[in-house]
């Protein structure tokens, strides 16, 4: 499949883009397996367990003997945890994007050079994605919809920054020009995975609930939320590259169509 030719030839539908994202995922699975299985997944699982254990300990301390120092320690730990996870996710995100971009353009995938590319200008990308996340969170406080609109309008800004622009503000401007008129396709790419995830999450919740009904021990009951969260994280981590691939293909397709006009 000559992906770059398809991206340049015509405007692809969201279903075609998702199919293309899955195809690239299959072709780059060996690189993704190394990233997910040997680096990212062990890190996420370890940090999640530490966060679960420490948070429970701090909450128990607050219930037994409430104090401002314990409360500050709790919020400091939560903030530190969020920043660590965000840094790991940024690393994961950029690696997926670079692997996909190199495959689409038929460039050799060399682990050493790939790592150098990932860490090149990494802090600036981290700041950019943090800015998007904070703006999304603040807008989501206003009945969620403004946050979704903001995310749809700016989802491909990191692509513009990684591949096309050296400054964050220029990446926002470039993205707004390239993605103008593509709101429907962007929304569809968000909608399909969301529906699939909600159906899957409902199924998993029912499954875990039925398992818990057969066992009423205190330990099992207390570990249920953690087990469900951990299982959901694993599924998300495994499927996440497909979505990123589809989003990148949409960005490249929109960019190619703008250049054709």
C-alpha positions, -999 to 999 in steps of 0.1 A, spaced: 0 0 0 15 33 -11 1 54 17 17 87 9 2 85 -27 -33 79 -13 -29 108 11 -20 132 -17 -45 119 -42 -79 125 -26 -96 135 5 -101 104 26 -130 96 49 -126 91 86 -132 53 81 -105 52 55 -81 70 79 -89 46 107 -83 17 84 -50 32 73 -40 38 109 -47 2 117 -27 -9 87 3 11 97 0 -3 133 2 -38 119 32 -30 98 51 -13 127 39 -37 154 75 -50 161 86 -14 169 54 -7 189 58 -40 208 93 -30 219 81 4 230 49 -8 247 60 -42 261 95 -34 273 94 3 282 60 21 284 37 -6 299 61 -16 327 66 21 336 29 29 336 20 -2 356 47 4 382 38 41 386 1 33 388 7 8 416 28 32 435 2 60 430 -26 37 442 -7 25 473 6 59 484 -27 77 477 -45 51 499 -20 56 527 -23 94 526 -61 92 525 -61 69 555 -39 93 573 -63 122 565 -92 102 578 -75 92 610 -58 125 618 -66 154 595 -38 180 592 -28 207 567 7 192 563 -8 158 552 -32 175 529 -4 195 513 17 163 510 -13 145 493 -18 172 467 20 175 461 22 138 454 -8 140 431 8 168 412 41 150 409 24 119 397 4 138 371 36 155 358 55 122 356 28 104 338 24 133 314 61 132 306 60 95 299 29 100 277 46 127 258 75 104 251 51 76 241 32 100 218 62 114 200 77 79 195 44 67 179 42 97 157 78 94 145 75 56 138 43 62 118 57 92 99 89 73 90 69 43 78 45 64 57 75 81 40 93 47 37 123 57 58 143 31 77 134 26 113 166 27 133 162 26 171 192 48 179 183 76 155 147 73 165 155 79 202 176 110 192 146 123 172 123 117 202 144 137 226 152 164 201 132 195 213 113 172 237 108 198 264 92 223 240 68 196 229 61 188 265 52 224 272 30 225 241 10 194 251 8 207 287 -7 239 274 -32 220 253 -41 198 282 -46 227 307 -67 246 282 -88 215 275 -93 210 312 -103 246 319 -128 247 290 -142 213 300 -153 228 333 -178 248 312 -202 219 306 -175 198 287 -185 210 252 -160 239 250 -132 215 259 -142 191 232 -143 219 206 -109 232 217 -94 197 214 -109 191 180 -95 224 167 -60 218 181 -55 180 181 -29 182 153 -9 212 167 18 187 180 21 173 144 27 208 131 52 215 158 72 182 153 73 183 115 67 218 102 73 246 127 100 255 152 79 277 174 48 268 194 27 299 183 36 292 146 24 256 151 -10 268 162 -13 292 132 -1 265 108 -26 240 122 -55 264 119 -47 270 82 -43 233 74 -72 219 93 -97 246 82 -127 228 67 -119 194 82 -140 197 114 -164 169 103 -136 144 98 -118 154 130 -151 150 150 -157 116 133 -123 104 143 -130 114 179 -165 99 178 -158 64 165 -132 55 191 -153 71 219 -183 50 211 -162 18 209 -144 27 242 -178 33 260 -192 0 248 -161 -18 257 -159 -1 291 -195 -10 299 -188 -46 290 -157 -47 312 -175 -31 341 -204 -56 339 -178 -85 337 -158 -73 367 -191 -67 386 -202 -102 380 -168 -115 391 -170 -95 423 -206 -108 430 -191 -142 433 -165 -131 459 -175 -107 487 -141 -105 505 -129 -71 517 -96 -73 499 -113 -81 466 -138 -53 470 -110 -28 477 -89 -39 448 -117 -39 423 -114 -2 412 -76 -5 409 -79 -37 389 -106 -22 366 -85 10 361 -53 -11 354 -71 -33 328 -86 -2 311 -51 14 309 -36 -17 293 -63 -18 266 -59 19 260 -21 17 257 -24 -12 232 -50 5 210 -37 41 214 -12 39 185 -40 32 160 -58 64 169 -25 85 167 -18 69 133 -52 79 120 -49 114 134 -15 118 117 -28 105 84 -57 130 86 -32 159 92 -10 148 62 -41 143 40 -55 177 49 -21 193 43 -17 176 9 -52 187 -2 -44 223 8 -13 222 -13 -33 208 -43 -57 238 -43 
